[in-house]
Amino acid sequence: MSGIEYPKTPEVERSADRTGLILIDPYNDFLSEGGKLWPAVSEVAEQAGTLANLKAAVDAARAAGITVFFTPHRRWQEGDYQGWRHSNPSQLVTNHVQLFAEGTWGGDWHPDFQPQPGDVVVSQHWSQSAFANTDLDAQLKQHGIEQLVLVGMIANTCIESTARFGMELGYHVTLVTDATAAFSTEAMHAAHTINGPTFAHRIVTTADLLASLPV
């Protein structure tokens, strides 16, 4: 039995005042050599050109007047998850290796991705979706945002979970295939070729995104 071919959704005008660039977890632990997760993502990131594409997307969004929303993962602190009954596997890893630890280099923003005036820094998410238990939805609504462009880390967890949540809330969702990375090429393939077409309104490359931004 062949799979379902999902139809393309109607084109929408991408206007700066209704579009938000959702930048997920741009931490040194993910994106910098010496970061705790860089060895796990570096092969895929280098194949995709993740760092260069992320910077191009962020710079172009700001130049177009699009608001950048930083959506950070919880920075680990002593006592996190203590007494939790249902920590998930990712949280167990986070606690074990102290990912993105508060006050450490690994928990700092990558040098190329520092919040600038006009950017919005959302409250930290504890698991994968940048919407769950944060103020992201409220911030987007207050800024009049209807269209989300998701970039950052990583494709098949926080990007996908945030994108699905955003779609359920009624936002127009765009995935950018080479402005992210994953722990394996199989995970990237699943995120953009298998799972993405079931919920994302657009799946594009960075070059496609830049061509679609208002000037």
Summary of the structure (lengths in Angstrom):
residues: 215
radius of gyration: 16.5
end to end distance: 45.1
largest distance: 52.8
contacts: 667
relative contact order: 0.20
helix: 40%
strand: 16%
